[in-house]
C-alpha cells in the first residue's frame, strides 16, 4: 500500500491543500487530559486483545467438541 496520491484527482487535491495553514494546536489547552485518554485507549486495546484471545480459545474448544461428536455415515453416492 503506497502513501500519496494515486490518481489525477488525488494529485490535484494534494496540490490544492499543500499550502493551507491550520491552527497551531500546541498552543491550545486540551479539554481532555492526554494521560487519561492514553489510559482509556490502553484499557480498550487490552480488553479487545483479551476478547480476541478468548474467542480463539472458544473456537478451538468448539472445533474439538464438534470433531469428537461427529457421526459419519455412508451415503448412496459414496457406496457406488
N, C-alpha and C positions, 0 to 999 in steps of 0.2 A: 504494500500500500504506500503510494507516494504521497509526499507532502507538497502542496502547492496547487496552483490552478491547472486543471487538466484539459479544459476546453476553452474556446474563444470567449464565451460569456464570463466564465470564471476569471480569465485573464483581464477582461475589461473591468470587472468588479474590483479586482486587486489593484489595478491602476487607479481607479476612482477613489478608493478608500485608503490608499497608501499614505496620502498627505493629511488625512483628517486628524485633528487634535482632539484629545479626550481629557476629561478631568483627571487630575493627579490624585489618585485615591490614597496615596501615602500620607497626605496632609489632612485627611478626613478621619474623624473618630468613628469607629465602627460601633453599631448598636449591639453587636454580638461579640462576646468575649472569644477571641480566637482559640484560646486553650480549651474552653468549654465546647466549642464547635469541633475541635480535633478529637476531644474525648468522646463526644457523641458519635462522630464518624468512626472512630476506632471501635466503640462498642457495637455499632451496627455491623461493621465488617467482621468482627469476631463472631457475632451471633449468626451472620449469614454463612460464614465458613463452617461453624459447628452444625448448622442445619444441613449444609451440603454433605458433610461427613456422615451425619445421621441418616440422610436419605440414601447415601451409597451403601451403608451397612444394612439398612432396611431392604434395599433392592437385592442385596446378596442373600439375606435371610429368606426373602420371599422366593427367590430363584431356587434356593436349596430345598425349600419346602415343596414347591411345585415339582421339582425334579424327583424328589423322594416319593411323592404320592401319585405320580403319573401312572396311568394304566394304559398299556398299549394293546391294541387288538388288530388282527389282520382283517383287511377288507377284501372284497371280491377282486378289486383291481390289483392288489398285491399278490394274490394267490395265482394269478394267471401266468 
